[in-house]
Amino acid sequence: MSTAPDLSRRGFLLGRTPAAEAPTPDPWDAYFGSYEMACAQVNEARPFLADEARRLNIDTEGKSDLEILKAVFATSGLPQA
């Protein structure tokens, strides 16, 4: 005969596997977090995005203007805290 399962909270958690590590958050997500901030940045940078991406060897295939702008900023330096 088998033993009764441990239904306490601690017993339930013992059988669980540890959660996978959370991915490192992108520091630019906070900088471009709001629509108002992202929209203003993209609109100001749009005329120069293609040239900067080409200069920095950033692949633009299938990426939005915001993703390209984040990649340009990421290669240029970290956001100011």
LOZA-295438 format. One record per atom (N, C-alpha, C, CB): residue number from 0; residue in three letters; atom name; z, x negated, y. Coordinates in nm, 3 decimals, decimal comma. Glycine has a CB too. Example, Ala and Ser with C-alpha at 12.3 -4.5 7.8 and 13.67 -1.06 7.14 Angstrom:
# residues 2
<pt 0 Ala N <0,780 -1,319 -0,569>>
<pt 0 Ala CA <0,780 -1,230 -0,450>>
<pt 0 Ala C <0,780 -1,320 -0,330>>
<pt 0 Ala CB <0,905 -1,131 -0,447>>
<pt 1 Ser N <0,708 -1,285 -0,225>>
<pt 1 Ser CA <0,714 -1,367 -0,106>>
<pt 1 Ser C <0,787 -1,290 0,003>>
<pt 1 Ser CB <0,572 -1,408 -0,060>>
***
This chain:
# residues 81
<pt 0 Met N <0,000 -0,084 -0,117>>
<pt 0 Met CA <0,000 0,000 0,000>>
<pt 0 Met C <0,000 -0,089 0,124>>
<pt 0 Met CB <0,122 0,096 -0,001>>
<pt 1 Ser N <-0,082 -0,056 0,223>>
<pt 1 Ser CA <-0,091 -0,137 0,345>>
<pt 1 Ser C <0,017 -0,095 0,443>>
<pt 1 Ser CB <-0,232 -0,124 0,410>>
<pt 2 Thr N <0,046 -0,185 0,536>>
<pt 2 Thr CA <0,148 -0,154 0,636>>
<pt 2 Thr C <0,086 -0,066 0,745>>
<pt 2 Thr CB <0,208 -0,283 0,697>>
<pt 3 Ala N <0,170 0,007 0,810>>
<pt 3 Ala CA <0,124 0,094 0,918>>
<pt 3 Ala C <0,078 0,009 1,037>>
<pt 3 Ala CB <0,236 0,193 0,961>>
<pt 4 Pro N <-0,025 0,050 1,106>>
<pt 4 Pro CA <-0,072 -0,028 1,220>>
<pt 4 Pro C <0,031 -0,026 1,333>>
<pt 4 Pro CB <-0,208 0,027 1,271>>
<pt 5 Asp N <0,037 -0,135 1,405>>
<pt 5 Asp CA <0,128 -0,146 1,520>>
<pt 5 Asp C <0,062 -0,076 1,638>>
<pt 5 Asp CB <0,159 -0,296 1,554>>
<pt 6 Leu N <0,118 0,036 1,679>>
<pt 6 Leu CA <0,057 0,116 1,786>>
<pt 6 Leu C <0,116 0,085 1,924>>
<pt 6 Leu CB <0,074 0,262 1,755>>
<pt 7 Ser N <0,200 -0,014 1,932>>
<pt 7 Ser CA <0,256 -0,047 2,062>>
<pt 7 Ser C <0,149 -0,115 2,148>>
<pt 7 Ser CB <0,380 -0,139 2,047>>
<pt 8 Arg N <0,172 -0,122 2,273>>
<pt 8 Arg CA <0,077 -0,183 2,366>>
<pt 8 Arg C <0,053 -0,329 2,328>>
<pt 8 Arg CB <0,129 -0,173 2,510>>
<pt 9 Arg N <0,156 -0,401 2,298>>
<pt 9 Arg CA <0,143 -0,541 2,263>>
<pt 9 Arg C <0,060 -0,559 2,135>>
<pt 9 Arg CB <0,281 -0,605 2,247>>
<pt 10 Gly N <0,084 -0,474 2,037>>
<pt 10 Gly CA <0,010 -0,481 1,913>>
<pt 10 Gly C <-0,139 -0,454 1,934>>
<pt 10 Gly CB <0,067 -0,384 1,813>>
<pt 11 Phe N <-0,169 -0,364 2,023>>
<pt 11 Phe CA <-0,309 -0,332 2,053>>
<pt 11 Phe C <-0,380 -0,452 2,116>>
<pt 11 Phe CB <-0,317 -0,210 2,147>>
<pt 12 Leu N <-0,313 -0,520 2,206>>
<pt 12 Leu CA <-0,375 -0,631 2,276>>
<pt 12 Leu C <-0,388 -0,757 2,190>>
<pt 12 Leu CB <-0,297 -0,663 2,399>>
<pt 13 Leu N <-0,311 -0,769 2,085>>
<pt 13 Leu CA <-0,316 -0,889 2,001>>
<pt 13 Leu C <-0,451 -0,906 1,934>>
<pt 13 Leu CB <-0,207 -0,884 1,897>>
<pt 14 Gly N <-0,516 -0,800 1,899>>
<pt 14 Gly CA <-0,642 -0,809 1,828>>
<pt 14 Gly C <-0,763 -0,827 1,918>>
<pt 14 Gly CB <-0,661 -0,687 1,746>>
<pt 15 Arg N <-0,744 -0,821 2,046>>
<pt 15 Arg CA <-0,857 -0,831 2,139>>
<pt 15 Arg C <-0,897 -0,976 2,160>>
<pt 15 Arg CB <-0,822 -0,767 2,273>>
<pt 16 Thr N <-1,023 -0,996 2,182>>
<pt 16 Thr CA <-1,071 -1,130 2,214>>
<pt 16 Thr C <-1,061 -1,149 2,365>>
<pt 16 Thr CB <-1,218 -1,151 2,164>>
<pt 17 Pro N <-1,042 -1,272 2,409>>
<pt 17 Pro CA <-1,034 -1,295 2,553>>
<pt 17 Pro C <-1,166 -1,261 2,622>>
<pt 17 Pro CB <-0,995 -1,440 2,583>>
<pt 18 Ala N <-1,156 -1,213 2,742>>
<pt 18 Ala CA <-1,275 -1,177 2,819>>
<pt 18 Ala C <-1,353 -1,302 2,854>>
<pt 18 Ala CB <-1,237 -1,098 2,946>>
<pt 19 Ala N <-1,483 -1,287 2,862>>
<pt 19 Ala CA <-1,568 -1,400 2,902>>
<pt 19 Ala C <-1,537 -1,436 3,047>>
<pt 19 Ala CB <-1,719 -1,365 2,885>>
<pt 20 Glu N <-1,555 -1,563 3,078>>
<pt 20 Glu CA <-1,529 -1,607 3,215>>
<pt 20 Glu C <-1,621 -1,535 3,311>>
<pt 20 Glu CB <-1,547 -1,759 3,228>>
<pt 21 Ala N <-1,564 -1,493 3,421>>
<pt 21 Ala CA <-1,644 -1,427 3,523>>
<pt 21 Ala C <-1,736 -1,529 3,588>>
<pt 21 Ala CB <-1,553 -1,357 3,629>>
<pt 22 Pro N <-1,859 -1,490 3,618>>
<pt 22 Pro CA <-1,949 -1,584 3,683>>
<pt 22 Pro C <-1,897 -1,622 3,822>>
<pt 22 Pro CB <-2,090 -1,525 3,693>>
<pt 23 Thr N <-1,928 -1,742 3,862>>
<pt 23 Thr CA <-1,885 -1,788 3,994>>
<pt 23 Thr C <-1,955 -1,706 4,101>>
<pt 23 Thr CB <-1,914 -1,939 4,012>>
<pt 24 Pro N <-1,879 -1,648 4,192>>
<pt 24 Pro CA <-1,943 -1,565 4,296>>
<pt 24 Pro C <-2,028 -1,650 4,389>>
<pt 24 Pro CB <-1,838 -1,489 4,376>>
<pt 25 Asp N <-2,137 -1,594 4,432>>
<pt 25 Asp CA <-2,227 -1,662 4,525>>
<pt 25 Asp C <-2,165 -1,653 4,665>>
<pt 25 Asp CB <-2,371 -1,599 4,522>>
<pt 26 Pro N <-2,139 -1,767 4,731>>
<pt 26 Pro CA <-2,077 -1,761 4,864>>
<pt 26 Pro C <-2,165 -1,690 4,966>>
<pt 26 Pro CB <-2,045 -1,900 4,913>>
<pt 27 Trp N <-2,294 -1,682 4,941>>
<pt 27 Trp CA <-2,383 -1,615 5,036>>
<pt 27 Trp C <-2,376 -1,464 5,025>>
<pt 27 Trp CB <-2,526 -1,661 5,015>>
<pt 28 Asp N <-2,320 -1,412 4,914>>
<pt 28 Asp CA <-2,304 -1,267 4,903>>
<pt 28 Asp C <-2,211 -1,213 5,011>>
<pt 28 Asp CB <-2,252 -1,231 4,764>>
<pt 29 Ala N <-2,108 -1,288 5,045>>
<pt 29 Ala CA <-2,017 -1,245 5,151>>
<pt 29 Ala C <-2,086 -1,254 5,286>>
<pt 29 Ala CB <-1,889 -1,329 5,150>>
<pt 30 Tyr N <-2,167 -1,356 5,306>>
<pt 30 Tyr CA <-2,237 -1,376 5,434>>
<pt 30 Tyr C <-2,340 -1,267 5,457>>
<pt 30 Tyr CB <-2,304 -1,514 5,438>>
<pt 31 Phe N <-2,411 -1,228 5,351>>
<pt 31 Phe CA <-2,513 -1,123 5,361>>
<pt 31 Phe C <-2,461 -0,993 5,302>>
<pt 31 Phe CB <-2,641 -1,166 5,290>>
<pt 32 Gly N <-2,329 -0,974 5,300>>
<pt 32 Gly CA <-2,268 -0,860 5,233>>
<pt 32 Gly C <-2,303 -0,725 5,291>>
<pt 32 Gly CB <-2,124 -0,876 5,237>>
<pt 33 Ser N <-2,310 -0,715 5,420>>
<pt 33 Ser CA <-2,339 -0,584 5,480>>
<pt 33 Ser C <-2,487 -0,571 5,509>>
<pt 33 Ser CB <-2,257 -0,564 5,608>>
<pt 34 Tyr N <-2,534 -0,449 5,508>>
<pt 34 Tyr CA <-2,675 -0,423 5,536>>
<pt 34 Tyr C <-2,710 -0,468 5,677>>
<pt 34 Tyr CB <-2,707 -0,273 5,518>>
<pt 35 Glu N <-2,621 -0,443 5,771>>
<pt 35 Glu CA <-2,649 -0,477 5,910>>
<pt 35 Glu C <-2,669 -0,628 5,927>>
<pt 35 Glu CB <-2,535 -0,429 6,001>>
<pt 36 Met N <-2,586 -0,707 5,861>>
<pt 36 Met CA <-2,596 -0,852 5,871>>
<pt 36 Met C <-2,720 -0,903 5,800>>
<pt 36 Met CB <-2,471 -0,919 5,814>>
<pt 37 Ala N <-2,744 -0,854 5,679>>
<pt 37 Ala CA <-2,859 -0,900 5,601>>
<pt 37 Ala C <-2,990 -0,862 5,669>>
<pt 37 Ala CB <-2,854 -0,842 5,460>>
<pt 38 Cys N <-2,997 -0,740 5,720>>
<pt 38 Cys CA <-3,119 -0,693 5,784>>
<pt 38 Cys C <-3,151 -0,777 5,908>>
<pt 38 Cys CB <-3,106 -0,543 5,823>>
<pt 39 Ala N <-3,050 -0,805 5,989>>
<pt 39 Ala CA <-3,072 -0,886 6,109>>
<pt 39 Ala C <-3,118 -1,027 6,072>>
<pt 39 Ala CB <-2,944 -0,893 6,193>>
<pt 40 Gln N <-3,055 -1,087 5,973>>
<pt 40 Gln CA <-3,092 -1,223 5,932>>
<pt 40 Gln C <-3,235 -1,227 5,877>>
<pt 40 Gln CB <-2,993 -1,275 5,827>>
<pt 41 Val N <-3,269 -1,132 5,792>>
<pt 41 Val CA <-3,403 -1,130 5,733>>
<pt 41 Val C <-3,508 -1,108 5,841>>
<pt 41 Val CB <-3,414 -1,021 5,625>>
<pt 42 Asn N <-3,483 -1,016 5,933>>
<pt 42 Asn CA <-3,580 -0,988 6,039>>
<pt 42 Asn C <-3,603 -1,109 6,128>>
<pt 42 Asn CB <-3,534 -0,870 6,123>>
<pt 43 Glu N <-3,498 -1,184 6,157>>
<pt 43 Glu CA <-3,513 -1,303 6,241>>
<pt 43 Glu C <-3,586 -1,415 6,167>>
<pt 43 Glu CB <-3,377 -1,352 6,288>>
<pt 44 Ala N <-3,562 -1,426 6,037>>
<pt 44 Ala CA <-3,617 -1,538 5,961>>
<pt 44 Ala C <-3,753 -1,508 5,897>>
<pt 44 Ala CB <-3,521 -1,577 5,854>>
<pt 45 Arg N <-3,793 -1,383 5,892>>
<pt 45 Arg CA <-3,915 -1,345 5,819>>
<pt 45 Arg C <-4,038 -1,427 5,858>>
<pt 45 Arg CB <-3,943 -1,199 5,841>>
<pt 46 Pro N <-4,065 -1,454 5,985>>
<pt 46 Pro CA <-4,185 -1,533 6,018>>
<pt 46 Pro C <-4,184 -1,675 5,961>>
<pt 46 Pro CB <-4,202 -1,540 6,169>>
<pt 47 Phe N <-4,066 -1,727 5,933>>
<pt 47 Phe CA <-4,054 -1,866 5,888>>
<pt 47 Phe C <-4,022 -1,881 5,740>>
<pt 47 Phe CB <-3,948 -1,936 5,968>>
<pt 48 Leu N <-3,998 -1,770 5,671>>
<pt 48 Leu CA <-3,954 -1,777 5,531>>
<pt 48 Leu C <-4,053 -1,848 5,440>>
<pt 48 Leu CB <-3,928 -1,639 5,479>>
<pt 49 Ala N <-4,179 -1,812 5,448>>
<pt 49 Ala CA <-4,279 -1,871 5,358>>
<pt 49 Ala C <-4,289 -2,022 5,380>>
<pt 49 Ala CB <-4,415 -1,805 5,379>>
<pt 50 Asp N <-4,292 -2,064 5,507>>
<pt 50 Asp CA <-4,301 -2,208 5,537>>
<pt 50 Asp C <-4,179 -2,283 5,488>>
<pt 50 Asp CB <-4,319 -2,230 5,687>>
<pt 51 Glu N <-4,059 -2,227 5,511>>
<pt 51 Glu CA <-3,936 -2,294 5,467>>
<pt 51 Glu C <-3,927 -2,300 5,315>>
<pt 51 Glu CB <-3,813 -2,223 5,524>>
<pt 52 Ala N <-3,965 -2,191 5,249>>
<pt 52 Ala CA <-3,960 -2,189 5,102>>
<pt 52 Ala C <-4,057 -2,293 5,046>>
<pt 52 Ala CB <-3,994 -2,047 5,048>>
<pt 53 Arg N <-4,173 -2,304 5,106>>
<pt 53 Arg CA <-4,271 -2,403 5,061>>
<pt 53 Arg C <-4,217 -2,544 5,085>>
<pt 53 Arg CB <-4,407 -2,384 5,134>>
<pt 54 Arg N <-4,158 -2,567 5,201>>
<pt 54 Arg CA <-4,104 -2,699 5,235>>
<pt 54 Arg C <-3,991 -2,740 5,141>>
<pt 54 Arg CB <-4,055 -2,701 5,380>>
<pt 55 Leu N <-3,908 -2,643 5,101>>
<pt 55 Leu CA <-3,793 -2,671 5,015>>
<pt 55 Leu C <-3,824 -2,653 4,866>>
<pt 55 Leu CB <-3,678 -2,581 5,053>>
<pt 56 Asn N <-3,951 -2,628 4,833>>
<pt 56 Asn CA <-3,994 -2,609 4,693>>
<pt 56 Asn C <-3,918 -2,495 4,625>>
<pt 56 Asn CB <-3,976 -2,738 4,614>>
<pt 57 Ile N <-3,908 -2,382 4,692>>
<pt 57 Ile CA <-3,842 -2,264 4,637>>
<pt 57 Ile C <-3,947 -2,168 4,584>>
<pt 57 Ile CB <-3,753 -2,194 4,745>>
<pt 58 Asp N <-3,929 -2,125 4,460>>
<pt 58 Asp CA <-4,022 -2,030 4,399>>
<pt 58 Asp C <-3,999 -1,892 4,460>>
<pt 58 Asp CB <-4,004 -2,026 4,244>>
<pt 59 Thr N <-4,103 -1,833 4,517>>
<pt 59 Thr CA <-4,091 -1,703 4,582>>
<pt 59 Thr C <-4,151 -1,589 4,500>>
<pt 59 Thr CB <-4,158 -1,707 4,718>>
<pt 60 Glu N <-4,204 -1,621 4,384>>
<pt 60 Glu CA <-4,270 -1,520 4,301>>
<pt 60 Glu C <-4,173 -1,410 4,259>>
<pt 60 Glu CB <-4,331 -1,586 4,177>>
<pt 61 Gly N <-4,202 -1,288 4,299>>
<pt 61 Gly CA <-4,123 -1,173 4,258>>
<pt 61 Gly C <-3,988 -1,161 4,326>>
<pt 61 Gly CB <-4,102 -1,178 4,113>>
<pt 62 Lys N <-3,963 -1,237 4,432>>
<pt 62 Lys CA <-3,834 -1,231 4,501>>
<pt 62 Lys C <-3,848 -1,154 4,632>>
<pt 62 Lys CB <-3,779 -1,374 4,528>>
<pt 63 Ser N <-3,740 -1,086 4,668>>
<pt 63 Ser CA <-3,739 -1,016 4,796>>
<pt 63 Ser C <-3,715 -1,115 4,909>>
<pt 63 Ser CB <-3,630 -0,905 4,797>>
<pt 64 Asp N <-3,737 -1,071 5,031>>
<pt 64 Asp CA <-3,712 -1,158 5,146>>
<pt 64 Asp C <-3,566 -1,202 5,151>>
<pt 64 Asp CB <-3,749 -1,085 5,277>>
<pt 65 Leu N <-3,475 -1,114 5,114>>
<pt 65 Leu CA <-3,333 -1,148 5,115>>
<pt 65 Leu C <-3,303 -1,256 5,012>>
<pt 65 Leu CB <-3,248 -1,024 5,088>>
<pt 66 Glu N <-3,360 -1,245 4,892>>
<pt 66 Glu CA <-3,338 -1,346 4,790>>
<pt 66 Glu C <-3,395 -1,481 4,832>>
<pt 66 Glu CB <-3,400 -1,303 4,658>>
<pt 67 Ile N <-3,510 -1,480 4,896>>
<pt 67 Ile CA <-3,569 -1,605 4,945>>
<pt 67 Ile C <-3,482 -1,664 5,055>>
<pt 67 Ile CB <-3,713 -1,582 4,997>>
<pt 68 Leu N <-3,433 -1,581 5,145>>
<pt 68 Leu CA <-3,348 -1,629 5,253>>
<pt 68 Leu C <-3,218 -1,688 5,198>>
<pt 68 Leu CB <-3,316 -1,515 5,351>>
<pt 69 Lys N <-3,158 -1,624 5,096>>
<pt 69 Lys CA <-3,038 -1,680 5,033>>
<pt 69 Lys C <-3,068 -1,815 4,971>>
<pt 69 Lys CB <-2,984 -1,583 4,926>>
<pt 70 Ala N <-3,185 -1,829 4,907>>
<pt 70 Ala CA <-3,221 -1,957 4,845>>
<pt 70 Ala C <-3,242 -2,063 4,951>>
<pt 70 Ala CB <-3,348 -1,942 4,760>>
<pt 71 Val N <-3,303 -2,027 5,063>>
<pt 71 Val CA <-3,321 -2,124 5,172>>
<pt 71 Val C <-3,187 -2,168 5,227>>
<pt 71 Val CB <-3,407 -2,063 5,285>>
<pt 72 Phe N <-3,098 -2,073 5,251>>
<pt 72 Phe CA <-2,964 -2,108 5,302>>
<pt 72 Phe C <-2,886 -2,189 5,200>>
<pt 72 Phe CB <-2,887 -1,982 5,339>>
<pt 73 Ala N <-2,900 -2,157 5,072>>
<pt 73 Ala CA <-2,827 -2,227 4,968>>
<pt 73 Ala C <-2,869 -2,374 4,958>>
<pt 73 Ala CB <-2,846 -2,158 4,833>>
<pt 74 Thr N <-2,996 -2,402 4,983>>
<pt 74 Thr CA <-3,041 -2,541 4,978>>
<pt 74 Thr C <-3,012 -2,614 5,108>>
<pt 74 Thr CB <-3,188 -2,547 4,948>>
<pt 75 Ser N <-2,985 -2,538 5,214>>
<pt 75 Ser CA <-2,960 -2,600 5,345>>
<pt 75 Ser C <-2,813 -2,633 5,368>>
<pt 75 Ser CB <-3,008 -2,509 5,455>>
<pt 76 Gly N <-2,722 -2,567 5,298>>
<pt 76 Gly CA <-2,580 -2,593 5,317>>
<pt 76 Gly C <-2,496 -2,472 5,284>>
<pt 76 Gly CB <-2,553 -2,636 5,457>>
<pt 77 Leu N <-2,366 -2,487 5,291>>
<pt 77 Leu CA <-2,272 -2,379 5,259>>
<pt 77 Leu C <-2,244 -2,293 5,382>>
<pt 77 Leu CB <-2,141 -2,435 5,204>>
<pt 78 Pro N <-2,209 -2,167 5,362>>
<pt 78 Pro CA <-2,175 -2,082 5,476>>
<pt 78 Pro C <-2,049 -2,132 5,546>>
<pt 78 Pro CB <-2,156 -1,936 5,431>>
<pt 79 Gln N <-2,045 -2,109 5,674>>
<pt 79 Gln CA <-1,927 -2,148 5,753>>
<pt 79 Gln C <-1,817 -2,047 5,731>>
<pt 79 Gln CB <-1,962 -2,160 5,905>>
<pt 80 Ala N <-1,698 -2,096 5,701>>
<pt 80 Ala CA <-1,583 -2,007 5,672>>
<pt 80 Ala C <-1,520 -1,958 5,800>>
<pt 80 Ala CB <-1,478 -2,079 5,587>>
***
